[in-house]
Amino acid sequence: MKICMASDFFYPNMGGVEEHIFNLSQCLLARGHNVIVITHSYGDRKGIRYMTNGLKVYYVPIKVFYNQVVLPTMICNIPLLRYILLREQIDIVHGHSAFSTLAHETMNVAQLLGLRSVFTDHSLFGFADLSAVVTNKFLEISLANCNHCVCVSHTGKENTVLRAKVHQDKVSVIPNAVDTAYFTPNPCRRPNDDETINIVVVSRLVYRKGVDLLAGILPKLKHLPQVHFIIGGDGPKRALLEEIRERNNMQDRVVMLGALEHAKVRDVLVQGHIFLNTSLTEAYCMAIVEAAACGLQVVSTKVGGIPEVLPASLIILTEPTVESVYRGLREAIRREMEKKQITSARYANGSI
């Protein structure tokens, strides 16, 4: 089969959708399919590029409108997209993300050409505000003749069925997976002393990821000198965290790593004892799965599809408020201190 992945979100941009498209493409290539990716240009990255295992990527010269998404014209890009689909003799078009205009437009062109189309929705979205209404209308138009839809959680499936008005039988739930051969624990990377506890946060620093909650939690843990934060990720809310860090004189306890390549995420995770996720909305959080695979306790807000991701024994769920997340962190810190005391006692008794 000749398959086309279409989305505004792809490398060199970093994120869960980008990683998913790349890994899915590699798996399809390994099974003998021909796969291409259509995305918009990123800076001077235009035209055709080749990635691992000959993955062909079209960086089409379309201007970005907002937040790495092209302007939703629905008709202006038809000639270019039609040319690519015919040139590559595509059989199936797979669009990714409801936020991606390019995915919707490519799927519409595929339907005009009589090609089969699949759509994967990676996010949850509202119903009330203007941006939600516009996005939901685009999604409804795009999925009207879509052959099948994929969601990453049952909560996401309900959300997509309501927003796009598609029949539930046309929507499958396929949770994201993590390569546990790569995301493995390494306690040697943690601090050697019995007191220090590292809390790791790896996320885009944007409002939707609950960075404001994180900013409210930092001062509350100021009185616990043994607690340190390692924050990986970048975004418009980074300035807020840096301001809170400076205001509370926590420069030596809050490390800001900036944007991370996915290949380096595991090296950051294994340095921590607790992983914190403060998302305000989430269809499926890959970060908490990767953290659990690396042996970290997970504290997360109870939103969207997150309760479906991990069993109760591996995660502490909280409400999306500063006080609730703080209580969850204190419980995780208490558990971690108990484990450290038990381990120290066993070393002292010679049982380890």
Order of alpha helices (4+ residues) and beta strands (2+ residues): beta-alpha-beta-beta-beta-beta-beta-alpha-beta-alpha-beta-alpha-beta-alpha-beta-beta-alpha-beta-alpha-beta-alpha-beta-alpha-beta-beta-alpha
